[in-house]
């Protein structure tokens, strides 16, 4: 799996989990959903996202071989 696909998978997972937590626990989890969305939005312009740094550190490849 490539870095970009991993990033989209993690972002989707975070959004779904935070929506479930907002429904079951407290609406304050929607702030996390907003943070993930804002990070994705800014990465469209800057091509940089903190999660990409984390994924590189754990060994996710930039491109598939």
Secondary structure, DSSP 8 states (H G I E B T S, - for coil): --HHHHHHHHHHHHHHHHHHHHHHT-TTHHHHHHHHHHHHHHHHHHS--HHHHHHHHTT--SS--
